[in-house]
């Protein structure tokens, strides 16, 4: 086999070893994303590493229009969007009650 193919196979095996079970949300090691976690793979047995949240802080609200499948990046990002909306509503209510 070629060295590129061997390197590719080695990367796949290394990634499979990194996700042996579900993990908590942590900072991403990829430059474009803010968070990463190991979640159960909805399409096959085992676990996979998912990345979500843009570094610039923007959200894609269209991912929450339909209920995304658990274990996908859309699901994790949608959960973050819902948390941010609740936090914002609580803050606005608190400010409104002060006046």
N, CA, C and O atoms as a GROMACS GRO file, in nm:
protein
  396
    1UNK      N    1   0.083  -0.119   0.000
    1UNK     CA    2   0.000   0.000   0.000
    1UNK      C    3   0.088   0.125   0.000
    1UNK      O    4   0.208   0.120   0.028
    2UNK      N    5   0.025   0.237  -0.032
    2UNK     CA    6   0.099   0.363  -0.036
    2UNK      C    7   0.111   0.421   0.104
    2UNK      O    8   0.030   0.388   0.191
    3UNK      N    9   0.209   0.506   0.128
    3UNK     CA   10   0.224   0.567   0.260
    3UNK      C   11   0.104   0.654   0.299
    3UNK      O   12   0.069   0.664   0.416
    4UNK      N   13   0.040   0.719   0.199
    4UNK     CA   14  -0.077   0.802   0.229
    4UNK      C   15  -0.193   0.716   0.280
    4UNK      O   16  -0.263   0.754   0.374
    5UNK      N   17  -0.211   0.601   0.218
    5UNK     CA   18  -0.319   0.511   0.260
    5UNK      C   19  -0.292   0.457   0.400
    5UNK      O   20  -0.383   0.449   0.483
    6UNK      N   21  -0.168   0.420   0.428
    6UNK     CA   22  -0.132   0.372   0.561
    6UNK      C   23  -0.154   0.480   0.667
    6UNK      O   24  -0.201   0.452   0.777
    7UNK      N   25  -0.119   0.602   0.631
    7UNK     CA   26  -0.140   0.713   0.725
    7UNK      C   27  -0.289   0.734   0.750
    7UNK      O   28  -0.330   0.759   0.864
    8UNK      N   29  -0.371   0.724   0.645
    8UNK     CA   30  -0.515   0.739   0.657
    8UNK      C   31  -0.574   0.631   0.749
    8UNK      O   32  -0.657   0.661   0.834
    9UNK      N   33  -0.532   0.507   0.730
    9UNK     CA   34  -0.581   0.396   0.814
    9UNK      C   35  -0.538   0.418   0.959
    9UNK      O   36  -0.616   0.394   1.051
   10UNK      N   37  -0.418   0.463   0.980
   10UNK     CA   38  -0.368   0.489   1.115
   10UNK      C   39  -0.450   0.599   1.184
   10UNK      O   40  -0.480   0.589   1.303
   11UNK      N   41  -0.487   0.703   1.109
   11UNK     CA   42  -0.570   0.810   1.164
   11UNK      C   43  -0.708   0.758   1.204
   11UNK      O   44  -0.761   0.797   1.309
   12UNK      N   45  -0.765   0.673   1.123
   12UNK     CA   46  -0.897   0.615   1.154
   12UNK      C   47  -0.890   0.532   1.281
   12UNK      O   48  -0.977   0.542   1.367
   13UNK      N   49  -0.787   0.450   1.293
   13UNK     CA   50  -0.772   0.367   1.413
   13UNK      C   51  -0.748   0.451   1.537
   13UNK      O   52  -0.798   0.419   1.645
   14UNK      N   53  -0.670   0.558   1.523
   14UNK     CA   54  -0.644   0.647   1.636
   14UNK      C   55  -0.772   0.716   1.681
   14UNK      O   56  -0.798   0.728   1.800
   15UNK      N   57  -0.851   0.761   1.585
   15UNK     CA   58  -0.978   0.828   1.618
   15UNK      C   59  -1.074   0.731   1.686
   15UNK      O   60  -1.146   0.771   1.777
   16UNK      N   61  -1.076   0.606   1.644
   16UNK     CA   62  -1.163   0.507   1.706
   16UNK      C   63  -1.123   0.482   1.851
   16UNK      O   64  -1.209   0.457   1.935
   17UNK      N   65  -0.994   0.487   1.881
   17UNK     CA   66  -0.947   0.466   2.018
   17UNK      C   67  -0.982   0.584   2.108
   17UNK      O   68  -1.000   0.566   2.228
   18UNK      N   69  -0.992   0.704   2.050
   18UNK     CA   70  -1.018   0.823   2.130
   18UNK      C   71  -1.160   0.826   2.185
   18UNK      O   72  -1.184   0.888   2.289
   19UNK      N   73  -1.255   0.762   2.120
   19UNK     CA   74  -1.394   0.763   2.165
   19UNK      C   75  -1.438   0.623   2.205
   19UNK      O   76  -1.497   0.551   2.125
   20UNK      N   77  -1.409   0.585   2.327
   20UNK     CA   78  -1.448   0.454   2.377
   20UNK      C   79  -1.584   0.458   2.446
   20UNK      O   80  -1.645   0.354   2.469
   21UNK      N   81  -1.630   0.578   2.480
   21UNK     CA   82  -1.758   0.593   2.547
   21UNK      C   83  -1.802   0.738   2.541
   21UNK      O   84  -1.729   0.822   2.491
   22UNK      N   85  -1.922   0.768   2.591
   22UNK     CA   86  -1.968   0.907   2.586
   22UNK      C   87  -1.884   0.996   2.676
   22UNK      O   88  -1.838   0.954   2.783
   23UNK      N   89  -1.864   1.119   2.633
   23UNK     CA   90  -1.786   1.213   2.712
   23UNK      C   91  -1.864   1.343   2.728
   23UNK      O   92  -1.962   1.366   2.659
   24UNK      N   93  -1.818   1.426   2.819
   24UNK     CA   94  -1.880   1.556   2.839
   24UNK      C   95  -1.833   1.652   2.732
   24UNK      O   96  -1.737   1.625   2.659
   25UNK      N   97  -1.901   1.765   2.723
   25UNK     CA   98  -1.862   1.868   2.627
   25UNK      C   99  -1.728   1.927   2.670
   25UNK      O  100  -1.706   1.954   2.788
   26UNK      N  101  -1.640   1.946   2.572
   26UNK     CA  102  -1.509   2.004   2.600
   26UNK      C  103  -1.468   2.094   2.483
   26UNK      O  104  -1.531   2.092   2.378
   27UNK      N  105  -1.364   2.172   2.503
   27UNK     CA  106  -1.318   2.261   2.397
   27UNK      C  107  -1.263   2.180   2.281
   27UNK      O  108  -1.200   2.076   2.301
   28UNK      N  109  -1.287   2.228   2.161
   28UNK     CA  110  -1.252   2.156   2.040
   28UNK      C  111  -1.103   2.165   2.009
   28UNK      O  112  -1.037   2.263   2.043
   29UNK      N  113  -1.053   2.062   1.943
   29UNK     CA  114  -0.916   2.066   1.893
   29UNK      C  115  -0.912   2.105   1.745
   29UNK      O  116  -0.804   2.115   1.687
   30UNK      N  117  -1.029   2.128   1.683
   30UNK     CA  118  -1.035   2.176   1.546
   30UNK      C  119  -1.051   2.327   1.547
   30UNK      O  120  -1.116   2.383   1.635
   31UNK      N  121  -0.991   2.392   1.450
   31UNK     CA  122  -0.986   2.538   1.449
   31UNK      C  123  -1.123   2.602   1.424
   31UNK      O  124  -1.148   2.711   1.476
   32UNK      N  125  -1.211   2.538   1.348
   32UNK     CA  126  -1.338   2.602   1.310
   32UNK      C  127  -1.446   2.589   1.417
   32UNK      O  128  -1.542   2.667   1.416
   33UNK      N  129  -1.432   2.494   1.509
   33UNK     CA  130  -1.540   2.465   1.602
   33UNK      C  131  -1.503   2.500   1.745
   33UNK      O  132  -1.385   2.506   1.780
   34UNK      N  133  -1.605   2.525   1.826
   34UNK     CA  134  -1.584   2.565   1.964
   34UNK      C  135  -1.588   2.445   2.059
   34UNK      O  136  -1.510   2.440   2.154
   35UNK      N  137  -1.677   2.348   2.035
   35UNK     CA  138  -1.695   2.236   2.127
   35UNK      C  139  -1.681   2.102   2.055
   35UNK      O  140  -1.694   2.093   1.933
   36UNK      N  141  -1.653   1.998   2.134
   36UNK     CA  142  -1.651   1.861   2.082
   36UNK      C  143  -1.690   1.767   2.195
   36UNK      O  144  -1.678   1.802   2.312
   37UNK      N  145  -1.737   1.648   2.158
   37UNK     CA  146  -1.773   1.546   2.255
   37UNK      C  147  -1.784   1.412   2.184
   37UNK      O  148  -1.804   1.407   2.063
   38UNK      N  149  -1.771   1.306   2.259
   38UNK     CA  150  -1.794   1.172   2.205
   38UNK      C  151  -1.938   1.134   2.238
   38UNK      O  152  -1.978   1.138   2.355
   39UNK      N  153  -2.013   1.097   2.138
   39UNK     CA  154  -2.153   1.060   2.155
   39UNK      C  155  -2.178   0.927   2.086
   39UNK      O  156  -2.101   0.884   2.000
   40UNK      N  157  -2.288   0.864   2.124
   40UNK     CA  158  -2.325   0.738   2.061
   40UNK      C  159  -2.360   0.764   1.916
   40UNK      O  160  -2.432   0.860   1.886
   41UNK      N  161  -2.311   0.681   1.827
   41UNK     CA  162  -2.335   0.698   1.684
   41UNK      C  163  -2.476   0.650   1.651
   41UNK      O  164  -2.508   0.534   1.676
   42UNK      N  165  -2.563   0.738   1.596
   42UNK     CA  166  -2.700   0.696   1.568
   42UNK      C  167  -2.712   0.606   1.446
   42UNK      O  168  -2.816   0.544   1.425
   43UNK      N  169  -2.608   0.597   1.364
   43UNK     CA  170  -2.615   0.523   1.240
   43UNK      C  171  -2.550   0.386   1.246
   43UNK      O  172  -2.578   0.300   1.162
   44UNK      N  173  -2.464   0.363   1.344
   44UNK     CA  174  -2.397   0.234   1.356
   44UNK      C  175  -2.358   0.214   1.502
   44UNK      O  176  -2.360   0.310   1.580
   45UNK      N  177  -2.322   0.093   1.542
   45UNK     CA  178  -2.282   0.072   1.682
   45UNK      C  179  -2.149   0.143   1.711
   45UNK      O  180  -2.065   0.159   1.622
   46UNK      N  181  -2.133   0.184   1.835
   46UNK     CA  182  -2.010   0.249   1.874
   46UNK      C  183  -2.030   0.397   1.900
   46UNK      O  184  -2.143   0.445   1.908
   47UNK      N  185  -1.919   0.469   1.913
   47UNK     CA  186  -1.921   0.611   1.946
   47UNK      C  187  -1.846   0.689   1.840
   47UNK      O  188  -1.758   0.636   1.772
   48UNK      N  189  -1.881   0.816   1.828
   48UNK     CA  190  -1.810   0.902   1.733
   48UNK      C  191  -1.787   1.038   1.796
   48UNK      O  192  -1.858   1.076   1.889
   49UNK      N  193  -1.690   1.109   1.746
   49UNK     CA  194  -1.657   1.243   1.794
   49UNK      C  195  -1.732   1.343   1.708
   49UNK      O  196  -1.724   1.340   1.585
   50UNK      N  197  -1.807   1.432   1.774
   50UNK     CA  198  -1.880   1.534   1.700
   50UNK      C  199  -1.829   1.671   1.740
   50UNK      O  200  -1.785   1.693   1.853
   51UNK      N  201  -1.835   1.763   1.646
   51UNK     CA  202  -1.791   1.900   1.665
   51UNK      C  203  -1.908   1.993   1.635
   51UNK      O  204  -1.983   1.969   1.541
   52UNK      N  205  -1.924   2.100   1.715
   52UNK     CA  206  -2.030   2.196   1.690
   52UNK      C  207  -1.993   2.330   1.749
   52UNK      O  208  -1.898   2.342   1.827
   53UNK      N  209  -2.069   2.431   1.712
   53UNK     CA  210  -2.047   2.567   1.761
   53UNK      C  211  -1.935   2.635   1.685
   53UNK      O  212  -1.820   2.592   1.692
   54UNK      N  213  -1.969   2.740   1.612
   54UNK     CA  214  -1.868   2.813   1.536
   54UNK      C  215  -1.782   2.898   1.629
   54UNK      O  216  -1.831   2.947   1.731
   55UNK      N  217  -1.656   2.914   1.596
   55UNK     CA  218  -1.564   2.993   1.677
   55UNK      C  219  -1.609   3.138   1.689
   55UNK      O  220  -1.585   3.202   1.792
   56UNK      N  221  -1.674   3.191   1.586
   56UNK     CA  222  -1.716   3.331   1.591
   56UNK      C  223  -1.839   3.353   1.678
   56UNK      O  224  -1.880   3.467   1.699
   57UNK      N  225  -1.898   3.246   1.730
   57UNK     CA  226  -2.011   3.258   1.820
   57UNK      C  227  -2.146   3.258   1.753
   57UNK      O  228  -2.248   3.269   1.821
   58UNK      N  229  -2.151   3.247   1.621
   58UNK     CA  230  -2.279   3.249   1.551
   58UNK      C  231  -2.345   3.111   1.558
   58UNK      O  232  -2.278   3.008   1.570
   59UNK      N  233  -2.478   3.111   1.550
   59UNK     CA  234  -2.555   2.988   1.552
   59UNK      C  235  -2.634   2.975   1.423
   59UNK      O  236  -2.671   3.075   1.361
   60UNK      N  237  -2.659   2.852   1.383
   60UNK     CA  238  -2.745   2.825   1.268
   60UNK      C  239  -2.881   2.784   1.322
   60UNK      O  240  -2.900   2.668   1.358
   61UNK      N  241  -2.975   2.878   1.326
   61UNK     CA  242  -3.105   2.853   1.387
   61UNK      C  243  -3.191   2.757   1.305
   61UNK      O  244  -3.287   2.701   1.358
   62UNK      N  245  -3.158   2.736   1.179
   62UNK     CA  246  -3.238   2.646   1.097
   62UNK      C  247  -3.224   2.501   1.140
   62UNK      O  248  -3.306   2.418   1.102
   63UNK      N  249  -3.122   2.469   1.218
   63UNK     CA  250  -3.103   2.331   1.264
   63UNK      C  251  -3.209   2.290   1.365
   63UNK      O  252  -3.230   2.170   1.388
   64UNK      N  253  -3.276   2.388   1.426
   64UNK     CA  254  -3.377   2.358   1.528
   64UNK      C  255  -3.519   2.357   1.473
   64UNK      O  256  -3.613   2.336   1.549
   65UNK      N  257  -3.536   2.379   1.344
   65UNK     CA  258  -3.672   2.380   1.290
   65UNK      C  259  -3.736   2.243   1.300
   65UNK      O  260  -3.854   2.232   1.335
   66UNK      N  261  -3.663   2.139   1.271
   66UNK     CA  262  -3.710   2.002   1.291
   66UNK      C  263  -3.626   1.940   1.401
   66UNK      O  264  -3.512   1.981   1.424
   67UNK      N  265  -3.682   1.843   1.470
   67UNK     CA  266  -3.608   1.779   1.578
   67UNK      C  267  -3.492   1.698   1.521
   67UNK      O  268  -3.514   1.598   1.453
   68UNK      N  269  -3.368   1.740   1.548
   68UNK     CA  270  -3.254   1.663   1.498
   68UNK      C  271  -3.234   1.534   1.576
   68UNK      O  272  -3.282   1.520   1.689
   69UNK      N  273  -3.166   1.442   1.515
   69UNK     CA  274  -3.142   1.312   1.574
   69UNK      C  275  -3.037   1.322   1.684
   69UNK      O  276  -2.933   1.385   1.664
   70UNK      N  277  -3.060   1.259   1.802
   70UNK     CA  278  -2.958   1.262   1.908
   70UNK      C  279  -2.828   1.198   1.860
   70UNK      O  280  -2.828   1.100   1.785
   71UNK      N  281  -2.717   1.256   1.904
   71UNK     CA  282  -2.586   1.205   1.865
   71UNK      C  283  -2.528   1.274   1.744
   71UNK      O  284  -2.423   1.234   1.695
   72UNK      N  285  -2.596   1.377   1.694
   72UNK     CA  286  -2.544   1.451   1.579
   72UNK      C  287  -2.504   1.590   1.622
   72UNK      O  288  -2.543   1.637   1.729
   73UNK      N  289  -2.425   1.656   1.538
   73UNK     CA  290  -2.382   1.792   1.571
   73UNK      C  291  -2.501   1.888   1.571
   73UNK      O  292  -2.502   1.984   1.648
   74UNK      N  293  -2.600   1.864   1.484
   74UNK     CA  294  -2.718   1.949   1.482
   74UNK      C  295  -2.794   1.941   1.614
   74UNK      O  296  -2.846   2.042   1.663
   75UNK      N  297  -2.801   1.824   1.671
   75UNK     CA  298  -2.870   1.805   1.800
   75UNK      C  299  -2.799   1.883   1.910
   75UNK      O  300  -2.863   1.952   1.988
   76UNK      N  301  -2.667   1.871   1.916
   76UNK     CA  302  -2.590   1.941   2.019
   76UNK      C  303  -2.599   2.092   2.002
   76UNK      O  304  -2.613   2.166   2.100
   77UNK      N  305  -2.593   2.138   1.878
   77UNK     CA  306  -2.601   2.282   1.854
   77UNK      C  307  -2.741   2.334   1.887
   77UNK      O  308  -2.755   2.444   1.939
   78UNK      N  309  -2.843   2.255   1.858
   78UNK     CA  310  -2.979   2.294   1.890
   78UNK      C  311  -2.998   2.304   2.042
   78UNK      O  312  -3.066   2.394   2.090
   79UNK      N  313  -2.940   2.211   2.116
   79UNK     CA  314  -2.947   2.218   2.262
   79UNK      C  315  -2.882   2.346   2.313
   79UNK      O  316  -2.935   2.411   2.404
   80UNK      N  317  -2.768   2.384   2.256
   80UNK     CA  318  -2.700   2.507   2.296
   80UNK      C  319  -2.785   2.630   2.264
   80UNK      O  320  -2.791   2.724   2.344
   81UNK      N  321  -2.851   2.630   2.149
   81UNK     CA  322  -2.936   2.742   2.109
   81UNK      C  323  -3.053   2.755   2.206
   81UNK      O  324  -3.088   2.866   2.247
   82UNK      N  325  -3.113   2.643   2.243
   82UNK     CA  326  -3.225   2.647   2.337
   82UNK      C  327  -3.181   2.697   2.473
   82UNK      O  328  -3.252   2.776   2.535
   83UNK      N  329  -3.065   2.654   2.521
   83UNK     CA  330  -3.012   2.703   2.648
   83UNK      C  331  -2.988   2.854   2.642
   83UNK      O  332  -3.020   2.926   2.737
   84UNK      N  333  -2.931   2.901   2.531
   84UNK     CA  334  -2.901   3.044   2.517
   84UNK      C  335  -3.031   3.125   2.514
   84UNK      O  336  -3.037   3.234   2.571
   85UNK      N  337  -3.133   3.074   2.449
   85UNK     CA  338  -3.262   3.145   2.445
   85UNK      C  339  -3.323   3.154   2.584
   85UNK      O  340  -3.373   3.259   2.623
   86UNK      N  341  -3.320   3.044   2.659
   86UNK     CA  342  -3.375   3.046   2.794
   86UNK      C  343  -3.299   3.143   2.883
   86UNK      O  344  -3.359   3.218   2.961
   87UNK      N  345  -3.168   3.141   2.872
   87UNK     CA  346  -3.085   3.232   2.952
   87UNK      C  347  -3.117   3.378   2.919
   87UNK      O  348  -3.125   3.462   3.009
   88UNK      N  349  -3.135   3.407   2.791
   88UNK     CA  350  -3.167   3.542   2.749
   88UNK      C  351  -3.304   3.584   2.802
   88UNK      O  352  -3.321   3.697   2.849
   89UNK      N  353  -3.403   3.494   2.794
   89UNK     CA  354  -3.537   3.526   2.845
   89UNK      C  355  -3.534   3.552   2.995
   89UNK      O  356  -3.598   3.646   3.042
   90UNK      N  357  -3.460   3.472   3.069
   90UNK     CA  358  -3.451   3.492   3.214
   90UNK      C  359  -3.387   3.627   3.245
   90UNK      O  360  -3.431   3.697   3.336
   91UNK      N  361  -3.283   3.662   3.169
   91UNK     CA  362  -3.217   3.790   3.190
   91UNK      C  363  -3.311   3.906   3.161
   91UNK      O  364  -3.315   4.003   3.236
   92UNK      N  365  -3.387   3.895   3.051
   92UNK     CA  366  -3.480   4.001   3.016
   92UNK      C  367  -3.591   4.015   3.121
   92UNK      O  368  -3.631   4.127   3.154
   93UNK      N  369  -3.640   3.904   3.173
   93UNK     CA  370  -3.743   3.908   3.278
   93UNK      C  371  -3.687   3.973   3.406
   93UNK      O  372  -3.754   4.053   3.471
   94UNK      N  373  -3.565   3.937   3.439
   94UNK     CA  374  -3.501   3.993   3.558
   94UNK      C  375  -3.485   4.144   3.544
   94UNK      O  376  -3.510   4.218   3.639
   95UNK      N  377  -3.442   4.191   3.425
   95UNK     CA  378  -3.426   4.333   3.401
   95UNK      C  379  -3.561   4.405   3.402
   95UNK      O  380  -3.570   4.518   3.451
   96UNK      N  381  -3.664   4.340   3.350
   96UNK     CA  382  -3.797   4.399   3.347
   96UNK      C  383  -3.852   4.415   3.490
   96UNK      O  384  -3.917   4.515   3.520
   97UNK      N  385  -3.828   4.318   3.576
   97UNK     CA  386  -3.878   4.322   3.713
   97UNK      C  387  -3.804   4.425   3.797
   97UNK      O  388  -3.860   4.472   3.896
   98UNK      N  389  -3.683   4.460   3.762
   98UNK     CA  390  -3.607   4.560   3.837
   98UNK      C  391  -3.668   4.699   3.823
   98UNK      O  392  -3.666   4.779   3.917
   99UNK      N  393  -3.722   4.726   3.706
   99UNK     CA  394  -3.773   4.862   3.677
   99UNK      C  395  -3.906   4.887   3.740
   99UNK      O  396  -3.962   4.996   3.725
   0.00000   0.00000   0.00000
